[in-house]
Amino acid sequence: MSEANIYWRIVMEGDTRDTMKITPFEYEDGSLKVLDQRKLPGKEVYLEIETAEDMYDAIRTLAVRGAPAIGVAAAYGYFVALKKWYNEEMSYAFTEISTNCTPEDFMAEAERLKDYLGSARPTAVNLKWALERMYGKIKTAAEELIELSEDGELSSKGVDELLKIAEKEAISIHVEDVEACRQMGEHGLGLLEKGMGILTHCNAGTIATSRYGTCLAPIYLGEERGYGFHVYADETRPLLQGARLTSWELNKAGVDVTLICDNMAASLMKAGKVDAVVVGCDRMAANGDGANKIGTLGLAVLAKHYGIPFYMFVPTSTIDLATETGNDIIIEERDGQEIYHMWFKESMAPEGIKTFNPSFDVTDADLITAVITEEGVIYPPFNEGLSEAVRKAGEKRK
């Protein structure tokens, strides 16, 4: 087992507060598996990821989903695909012709894989963030190795070193996400009180991240500490992540959870049964506008009307300071059959009916009570606080 793998196991197995023994991916000694979330809650099936195409398909079809989980899985998938390219497609040629690999060949493939995997889904910023970080680490190390070489090429030993660096970086991204979620849980729990009714939307829990979740992290910590929360989980149309995933994992963890349809939230709020709304985020702009699963914006508007705090949980890896406002966030649109056909034996609308099926909407910053990151709680106006949180997180990685 590599040094990087040993480090990962110590961190993951040494945590005594893990409420649920489930993970969205498993990695060990170059082997990657991802939990096929399309099959939940009926089956817990893990997919083998052996090629870049396997990873692309898993992300594109939502076998792996949730911004942090996508980023971590993509980092592992990037390493696995790069190693496969070298071992199966290039190493024979190097053995027959020379012992060296041209830097141009290696970095061209590293860049191609980065761009290819990064195109799997457009909205969740963690995907691009993780791949750019992996590529940047490899590029810097390659440049240093080339400078030290006599012929300006990469020896097979040099390539092996680059692959080890890539593996270690993927595991670092994974471990950092675990810690970020843990910290968001602690910060978020400080905003909640015992016995609260909490409404959540989509799935930002254990299987959407490396562990704990983002907005569900304080709920899991509260469950362990006797807070007695009652959680209302929106079904979350059209892909039903709230019904299939959130209600499943909370129920499995022993949390008091009630599943509701998306259009029931207003009635619950009016009846005084919701004390706080907690949601995740797939991309946050520099001004605090946050993209999350479609329907989040409506909840924020309702919460504002009824005077209910609306908390968005955002790891710093999900903050995109290069995007000024939510107007600049690309919103993924999906097949309209997900609305009326996917979950039914027979179509619930006329075949060929026009549909509008965006995966996300953008919640305006002025509707968000606070943003919770691993660096702490940020209140509006958000610009300065978000920049500072990203800066602090970056300093810790150095």
Buried (B, 14 or more C-beta within 10 A) or exposed (E): EBEBBEBBEEBBEEEEEBBBEBBBBEBEEBEBBBBBBBBBBEEEBBBEBBBBEBBBBBBEBBBBBBBBBBBBBBBBBBBBBBBBBBEEEBBEEBEEEEEBBBBEBBBEBBEBBBEBBBEBBBBBBBBBBBBEBBBEBBBEBBEEBBEEEEEEBBBBEBBEBBBBBBBBBBBBBBBBBBBBBBBBBBBBBEBBEEEBBBBBBBBBBBBBBBBBBBBBBBBBBBBBEEBEBBBBBBBBBBBBBBBBBBBBBBBBBEBEBBBBEBEBBBEBBEEEEBBBBBBBBBBBBBBBBBBBBBBBBBBBBBBBEBEBBBBBBBBBBBBBBEBEBBEBBEBBEBEBBBBBBBBEEEEEBEEEEEBEBEBBBBBBBEBBBBBBBBBBBBEBEBBEBBEBBBEBBEEEEE
